[in-house]
């Protein structure tokens, strides 16, 4: 296709770029966030009195 005009190459590049961007944006926003991590994990600390 070397006979194509430069304007057609530009339109072809813009078409592929728009398709790639739309595909990436759709894949990014289709993920649903996890709501399970709302509770804070409790840390069990046992106090030990050391007698030296």
C-alpha positions as CSV (number, residue, x, y, z in Angstrom):
1,X,0.0,0.0,0.0
2,X,2.7,2.6,-0.6
3,X,0.4,4.4,-3.0
4,X,-1.9,5.6,-0.2
5,X,-2.0,9.3,0.4
6,X,-0.6,10.6,3.7
7,X,-4.1,11.7,4.9
8,X,-5.3,8.1,4.5
9,X,-2.3,6.9,6.7
10,X,-3.2,9.4,9.3
11,X,-6.9,8.3,9.3
12,X,-5.8,4.7,9.6
13,X,-3.5,5.5,12.5
14,X,-6.2,7.5,14.3
15,X,-8.6,4.6,13.8
16,X,-6.3,2.0,15.2
17,X,-5.3,4.3,18.1
18,X,-9.0,5.0,19.0
19,X,-9.8,1.3,18.9
20,X,-6.9,0.5,21.2
21,X,-7.8,3.3,23.6
22,X,-11.4,2.3,23.8
23,X,-10.5,-1.4,24.3
24,X,-8.1,-0.5,27.2
25,X,-10.6,1.9,28.8
26,X,-13.4,-0.6,28.7
27,X,-11.2,-3.3,30.2
28,X,-10.1,-1.0,32.9
29,X,-13.6,0.1,34.0
30,X,-15.2,-3.3,33.7
31,X,-13.5,-4.5,36.9
32,X,-15.8,-4.3,39.9
33,X,-14.1,-3.2,43.1
34,X,-14.0,-5.5,46.1
35,X,-16.1,-4.4,49.0
36,X,-14.9,-7.2,51.4
37,X,-12.0,-5.3,52.9
38,X,-14.1,-2.8,54.9
39,X,-13.2,-4.4,58.3
40,X,-9.9,-3.7,59.8
41,X,-7.9,-6.7,60.9
42,X,-7.2,-6.9,64.6
43,X,-3.7,-7.5,65.8
44,X,-3.5,-9.7,68.9
45,X,-0.7,-8.5,71.1
46,X,0.0,-10.5,74.3
47,X,1.7,-8.4,76.9
48,X,4.4,-10.4,78.7
49,X,6.0,-9.0,81.9
50,X,9.6,-10.0,81.8
51,X,11.4,-10.1,85.1
52,X,15.1,-9.9,84.8
